[in-house]
Amino acid sequence: QKPWQIAPPYRRSLGYIPRTGNHSLHHRRTDMDEDEWIKRFVTRMIDRAGRDHFDDGTLILDYAYETAPTYWEDGGQDGEEPEKCADDDMSYWGEE
């Protein structure tokens, strides 16, 4: 079962999302598998969010796990960095 298929009520502070180290946003890795890519995407989003929930009560962790596979399919498997994809998604937050 993939991590995003599990109902994740956990938080990084509980150790659910492992820290993956300091990765450069400019270094392309084509050898990264989908699970590692998604962990980095989710970790980036959680680290930058600065909060646990959106205004509507949705957990940001749940949103990140639901969104990550789409970004993986659209560019991650071609070498686009997960941190950049998470940043791109977050750049639209608050625009309505």
C-alpha positions as CSV (number, residue, x, y, z in Angstrom):
1,Q,0.0,0.0,0.0
2,K,1.3,3.4,-1.0
3,P,1.7,6.0,1.8
4,W,-1.0,8.3,0.3
5,Q,-3.5,5.5,0.3
6,I,-3.4,5.2,4.1
7,A,-5.6,7.6,5.9
8,P,-2.8,9.7,7.5
9,P,-4.0,11.5,10.6
10,Y,-0.4,11.7,11.7
11,R,1.9,14.6,11.8
12,R,5.6,14.9,11.1
13,S,6.3,15.6,14.7
14,L,5.1,12.1,15.4
15,G,7.7,10.8,13.0
16,Y,5.3,9.8,10.2
17,I,7.2,11.8,7.5
18,P,10.9,11.2,7.7
19,R,13.4,14.0,7.2
20,T,15.2,13.3,4.0
21,G,18.1,15.7,4.4
22,N,19.1,18.9,2.7
23,H,18.4,18.6,-1.0
24,S,19.2,21.2,-3.5
25,L,16.3,22.4,-5.6
26,H,18.5,22.6,-8.6
27,H,20.0,19.1,-8.6
28,R,18.0,16.8,-10.8
29,R,17.6,13.2,-9.8
30,T,16.2,10.9,-12.3
31,D,17.0,7.8,-10.2
32,M,14.5,8.7,-7.4
33,D,11.5,6.3,-7.0
34,E,7.9,7.4,-6.6
35,D,7.8,6.8,-2.8
36,E,10.9,8.8,-2.1
37,W,9.7,11.6,-4.4
38,I,6.3,11.8,-2.7
39,K,7.9,11.8,0.8
40,R,10.0,14.8,-0.2
41,F,7.1,16.6,-1.7
42,V,5.0,16.1,1.4
43,T,7.8,17.0,3.7
44,R,8.5,20.3,1.8
45,M,4.8,21.2,1.9
46,I,4.5,20.5,5.6
47,D,7.7,22.4,6.5
48,R,6.7,25.5,4.5
49,A,3.0,25.6,5.5
50,G,3.6,26.8,9.1
51,R,0.2,25.4,10.1
52,D,-1.7,22.1,10.2
53,H,-5.0,22.9,8.6
54,F,-6.4,25.0,5.8
55,D,-9.1,27.5,6.8
56,D,-11.8,25.0,5.9
57,G,-10.4,22.4,8.3
58,T,-8.7,20.2,5.8
59,L,-5.4,18.8,7.0
60,I,-2.5,20.0,4.9
61,L,-0.9,16.6,5.3
62,D,-3.9,15.0,3.7
63,Y,-3.9,17.5,0.9
64,A,-0.2,17.0,0.3
65,Y,-0.6,13.2,0.0
66,E,-3.5,13.6,-2.3
67,T,-1.7,16.1,-4.5
68,A,1.8,14.5,-4.7
69,P,0.9,11.7,-7.1
70,T,-0.4,14.1,-9.7
71,Y,2.8,16.1,-9.6
72,W,4.8,12.9,-9.8
73,E,3.0,11.9,-13.0
74,D,3.3,15.4,-14.5
75,G,7.0,15.9,-14.0
76,G,8.5,14.1,-11.0
77,Q,9.3,10.9,-12.9
78,D,11.0,13.1,-15.6
79,G,13.4,14.6,-13.0
80,E,11.5,17.6,-11.7
81,E,12.3,18.1,-8.1
82,P,9.6,17.5,-5.5
83,E,10.4,20.6,-3.5
84,K,9.9,22.8,-6.6
85,C,6.6,21.1,-7.4
86,A,5.4,21.6,-3.8
87,D,6.5,25.3,-3.9
88,D,4.7,25.7,-7.2
89,D,1.5,24.3,-5.8
90,M,1.8,26.4,-2.6
91,S,2.3,29.6,-4.7
92,Y,-1.5,29.4,-5.5
93,W,-2.7,29.1,-1.9
94,G,-4.8,32.0,-0.8
95,E,-5.7,33.0,-4.4
96,E,-9.5,33.0,-4.7
